[in-house]
Amino acid sequence: MVDKRMSKSTKSTDKEADEPDAQKSEAQKIKTLTDLPGIGPATAQKLIEAGYSTLESIAVASPQELSATIGIPLATAQKAIKAAREALNIRFKTALELKLERLTVGKITTGSKALDELLGGGVETRTITEFFGEYGTGKCFVGPTLVKYYRGAELVVNDIESLYHEKKKTGGESRFDGGYIVRASDIVVESIDANGRIVKVSPSLIYKEKVPLIVEVKGEGNLKLEVTPRHPVLVYYGASFIWKPAIEIKPGDNLVSIMNNEVKLQRVYRVEVKEHNDYVYDLVVPRHHNFLSPEGLVLHNTQLCHQLSVNVQLPPDKGGLNGKAVYIDSEGTFRWERIESMARALGLDVEKTMENILYIRAVNSDHQMAIVEELAEIIPEQNIKLVVVDSVTGHFRAEYPGRENLALRQQKLNRHLHQLMRLAEIYNIAVVITNQVMARPDVFYGDPTQAVGGHVLYHAPGVRVQLRKSKGNKRIARVVDAPHLPEGEAVFAITEIGIRDAAD
């Protein structure tokens, strides 16, 4: 009797032990939509047409949503979702399993050892990293610099200092970081977009701060430019157009100006660093970050995202993930010239590096969200390891202004952020978002700036990093929120060849 009972007990235990393995084996067989229970070819086609083209998109859907969208029974939707989650190993896990999973997290170097250390080794996969920064990043010019702008149909040419004081009289002045700001959204300037076309846009602010030194550039045709040393200037160099800091311009360089839709080159014959000890000004153009002066000079106004898009292509032993990047540009900030110089500095094939960055311009918030939905198909096919959204809040803020639209904007932004979170988790990729900041005039002590997006954005990213300007080309990064990182700061530099450690 004892032997029989033991034999029966052993068989029962063995059967129970085999069940998880059998379930695991069944889950591993699921590779396509038609492998899911209750999903045949016709239903699979309906799913694809409705935007559910991958197992990942099924796994993160709700049964009610799936049932209503394609007209299948709720029970069938529940079974399909459960099977998709099991196939993707989305289930309850032990703490030990989570630890082992964390060991698979990849990290992308920023190019600066100090910044990498602050981030715990670099920008991580399986999470969203947010970088938010301020206006006035050392890219300013002297008060007498002429600005061409439109007030209604009227074309006005005025110096930036006079324009600043005009706006100060009508709208007041606020302290901002080491300087001051006034609002300037009621005028329109000409700017160059990402495709090289002249467009008309409204600036948001004029920023001013006091600096000790400026660079004076003189050249052909009465050319005279007086800017801060790190101010980028568009130069025709080596058969291509590149942005060079004013301090690095040399006699013989050709500055680029655009007049009547024609490119004109003006040769530089003298560059001199001069004492200033006075205010300089920056006209902040949110979308394109540049505007045309009356002489046609392109005066520049996101380096980190560009650098990460290049570095992700490096092998793991050099701080990369051997993968490609997707760059979703909502403000026209992407510059292929920066990619070229960064790739050359790392000894990479320039054309191959640019081919490995998939760029798309998001024209509005709905388009931005649709792009992220499409990434579920692109990521595994193209070996994408990094997704950049620059900036994540720009369209949402512009399309839903005022308190009456705040709730709708936040709900929509929340959905978008959860889209990105799911991509990071399911595909083990890094998601980097940039964000705008706004001044808080009610703050008299401490930092008077805060990131746009409110509490929705505060809680979505895994790592939040504030960027502030410092002397010259130096920037200060501060971790303001990360569950696994201590609060701290790091200093890095933005150089012509990319992000690097700051020189002592």
C-alpha positions, -999 to 999 in steps of 0.1 A, spaced: 0 0 0 28 23 9 46 17 -23 14 24 -43 6 56 -25 42 68 -29 41 59 -66 8 77 -71 21 108 -52 53 108 -72 34 106 -105 11 135 -94 41 156 -84 59 149 -117 28 159 -137 25 192 -118 61 199 -123 57 192 -161 28 216 -165 48 249 -164 72 235 -189 44 225 -211 29 260 -209 63 275 -216 67 252 -246 32 263 -259 41 300 -254 73 296 -273 54 283 -303 35 316 -307 54 337 -332 27 354 -353 -8 367 -348 -24 336 -363 -6 314 -336 -28 331 -310 -59 311 -298 -91 321 -317 -72 343 -342 -74 330 -378 -61 347 -410 -93 368 -415 -92 381 -378 -54 386 -380 -60 409 -411 -86 429 -392 -61 433 -363 -34 445 -387 -57 470 -403 -67 483 -368 -30 488 -359 -24 456 -339 2 441 -362 26 426 -336 23 404 -305 36 433 -285 6 455 -295 -18 427 -286 -1 421 -252 -5 457 -241 -41 461 -253 -71 458 -231 -97 430 -238 -125 455 -241 -105 476 -266 -96 446 -287 -131 432 -287 -148 464 -296 -122 474 -323 -123 443 -344 -156 427 -333 -145 395 -316 -160 380 -284 -145 394 -252 -135 359 -241 -115 354 -274 -98 388 -269 -88 378 -233 -73 345 -244 -54 361 -272 -40 388 -249 -31 362 -223 -13 341 -249 6 371 -263 18 381 -228 30 346 -220 48 344 -254 66 377 -245 72 366 -209 50 394 -195 40 378 -162 45 379 -124 82 375 -117 103 369 -86 127 395 -73 155 372 -84 142 371 -119 140 409 -119 176 410 -108 187 387 -136 166 408 -161 183 440 -150 216 424 -160 204 425 -196 199 463 -194 222 480 -220 238 514 -215 248 540 -241 277 563 -234 270 600 -236 306 607 -246 314 622 -212 328 599 -184 315 623 -158 280 623 -172 280 585 -176 290 581 -140 261 604 -129 237 582 -149 251 550 -135 271 540 -166 252 558 -193 217 561 -207 198 528 -199 175 506 -220 142 495 -206 135 531 -193 127 566 -204 154 592 -197 143 628 -198 167 658 -204 152 692 -197 171 725 -200 168 762 -201 169 790 -225 200 811 -228 228 786 -234 256 810 -241 246 816 -277 240 853 -276 250 885 -294 256 921 -285 228 947 -281 234 967 -314 229 935 -335 201 942 -360 170 920 -360 146 917 -389 110 909 -379 74 914 -389 47 931 -368 16 921 -387 23 930 -423 49 956 -414 86 947 -418 107 962 -390 145 963 -386 156 972 -351 185 963 -328 179 935 -304 185 957 -273 158 982 -283 134 954 -291 141 938 -256 133 971 -238 102 976 -259 89 942 -248 99 949 -212 78 981 -212 47 963 -225 50 929 -208 75 932 -180 107 914 -173 114 882 -153 146 868 -138 157 836 -155 188 817 -144 217 841 -146 198 867 -167 164 880 -176 136 873 -201 108 892 -218 80 877 -239 82 882 -277 55 860 -293 37 888 -310 63 892 -337 74 870 -365 109 863 -378 124 844 -408 141 811 -400 156 782 -418 138 749 -412 153 713 -413 149 711 -451 168 744 -456 137 764 -465 130 799 -453 99 799 -430 82 825 -408 78 816 -371 71 834 -338 99 836 -312 88 830 -277 113 850 -256 142 874 -257 169 865 -231 197 887 -218 227 882 -195 259 899 -188 292 883 -201 328 893 -198 340 885 -234 327 884 -269 341 875 -303 342 900 -331 342 886 -366 349 909 -396 348 901 -433 338 910 -468 309 933 -476 311 952 -442 305 920 -424 306 924 -386 294 899 -361 298 903 -324 287 872 -304 296 851 -274 325 827 -279 303 796 -281 277 811 -304 273 787 -334 278 803 -368 269 787 -401 301 782 -422 308 767 -456 337 744 -448 351 714 -467 324 713 -493 296 712 -467 278 735 -443 286 732 -407 280 751 -374 312 764 -359 315 781 -325 325 818 -331 357 812 -311 368 786 -336 363 807 -368 395 816 -385 404 841 -412 397 826 -446 365 808 -434 333 815 -454 303 826 -434 269 817 -450 242 843 -455 209 838 -473 193 867 -492 163 864 -515 165 826 -512 201 826 -525 231 815 -506 259 840 -504 294 833 -489 313 861 -471 350 855 -464 363 863 -429 395 883 -427 397 890 -389 386 873 -357 392 890 -323 383 882 -287 373 914 -269 363 925 -234 326 932 -231 314 932 -195 279 941 -207 247 925 -217 242 901 -247 208 890 -260 193 858 -274 161 857 -295 146 823 -287 130 806 -317 115 773 -303 111 753 -335 141 760 -356 165 776 -332 178 802 -357 167 834 -374 179 855 -403 195 889 -397 189 918 -421 222 908 -438 210 872 -442 233 857 -416 218 826 -399 220 833 -362 217 801 -342 200 800 -310 203 695 -289 235 683 -289 230 654 -265 204 636 -285 226 638 -316 255 623 -297 235 594 -283 221 587 -319 257 582 -330 270 564 -299 243 538 -299 259 524 -331 292 517 -313 300 481 -301 293 474 -264 329 475 -254 330 512 -266 298 522 -249 272 514 -277 247 487 -284 255 479 -321 221 493 -330 203 520 -349 184 551 -337 150 566 -344 149 604 -341 114 619 -338 118 657 -343 89 679 -333 108 712 -334 132 710 -363 162 706 -341 179 678 -360 211 688 -378 229 663 -400 260 684 -399 264 676 -362 260 639 -369 288 641 -395 313 658 -372 305 634 -343 309 604 -365 342 615 -378 355 622 -343 347 586 -334 363 572 -365 330 559 -379 319 558 -415 299 590 -419 274 579 -445 268 545 -428 263 564 -394 237 587 -410 220 557 -427 216 541 -392 196 571 -379 159 570 -390 146 605 -389 110 617 -390 95 651 -384 63 650 -363 39 677 -376 15 676 -347 7 656 -315 -15 630 -333 12 624 -358 38 621 -331 17 594 -313 10 576 -346 47 574 -353 53 558 -319 26 532 -327 43 523 -359 76 517 -341 64 484 -329 70 470 -364 101 490 -372 121 483 -340 127 445 -344 130 447 -382 157 475 -381 175 466 -349 166 498 -332 182 503 -298 174 540 -292 143 562 -297 147 600 -293 117 623 -291 129 660 -293 108 675 -278 81 654 -262 58 683 -251 62 709 -279 31 700 -300 9 692 -269 17 726 -254 11 745 -286 -22 726 -296 -38 727 -261 -32 762 -246 -49 776 -216 -64 760 -185 -96 750 -203 -76 725 -224 -52 714 -196 -71 682 -187 -73 670 -223 -37 678 -229 -25 659 -199 -46 628 -207 -32 628 -242 4 633 -231 -1 606 -205 -11 581 -232 19 591 -253 43 586 -224 29 552 -217 33 543 -254 70 551 -250 73 532 -217 58 501 -233 83 502 -262 113 506 -238 101 476 -216 90 452 -243 119 457 -267 147 465 -242 156 498 -259 166 532 -246 140 560 -249 153 596 -246 130 625 -245 138 662 -243 115 687 -227 110 725 -226 111 745 -194 90 775 -183 97 803 -158 78 804 -126 75 841 -117 61 832 -82 94 817 -71 118 841 -54 142 815 -39 156 784 -55 153 774 -91 126 796 -109 122 771 -138 103 738 -141 98 713 -169 67 715 -189 42 687 -185 32 688 -149 28 657 -127 21 635 -157 57 640 -170 72 640 -135 62 604 -129 66 588 -163 104 589 -170 127 565 -151 155 591 -150 150 629 -151 180 651 -157 181 689 -156 207 706 -178 220 741 -169 245 763 -186 279 771 -171 309 790 -182 318 788 -219 309 755 -235 303 737 -201 270 724 -190 259 711 -156 237 680 -155 217 672 -123 197 640 -116 165 653 -101 146 620 -100 157 583 -105 147 554 -83 182 537 -85 205 567 -87 216 591 -60 210 628 -66 241 645 -79 257 667 -105 282 664 -133 299 689 -156 304 681 -192 313 701 -224 296 706 -258 325 707 -283 326 709 -321 332 671 -322 304 663 -297 298 657 -260 330 654 -240 343 658 -205 349 694 -194 385 705 -193 396 717 -159 
